[in-house]
Amino acid sequence: ELLVNHPLNKISRWNSGNTYFQMTTGSLVRDNKILCETSLGYKMDDLLTSYINYFLLKQQNAKDP
């Protein structure tokens, strides 16, 4: 069951540690922090980083003829 959907362009930052994954959406003025306790936070970090890098590369390739 999907509880909430956060568009990729609304994610402002994220990080992880040995026991957590944290993601912040919104802006510096008004943000929403999501903290998940997990031993797999690094995998979420890697997944999100790879996903964003993929879209940035795709966007860059679309600009270059």
C-alpha positions, 0 to 999 in steps of 0.5 A, a space after each residue: 500500500 502506497 502511503 505517500 509519493 514524493 516526486 524526484 524533483 522535490 527531494 532536496 537531500 538524503 543521507 544514510 548511516 549504519 542504522 538509518 536512511 534519511 531523506 528531506 523533501 521541500 525547500 530550506 524554508 519548509 521541508 519534510 524529513 523522513 527518517 527510516 531505521 534500517 541496516 540497509 540505509 546505504 542501499 537506499 542511498 546508492 539507489 537514489 544516487 544512481 537514479 538521479 545520476 541516470 536522469 541527469 545523464 539522460 537530460 544532458 544527452 538530450 541537450 547535446 545533439 
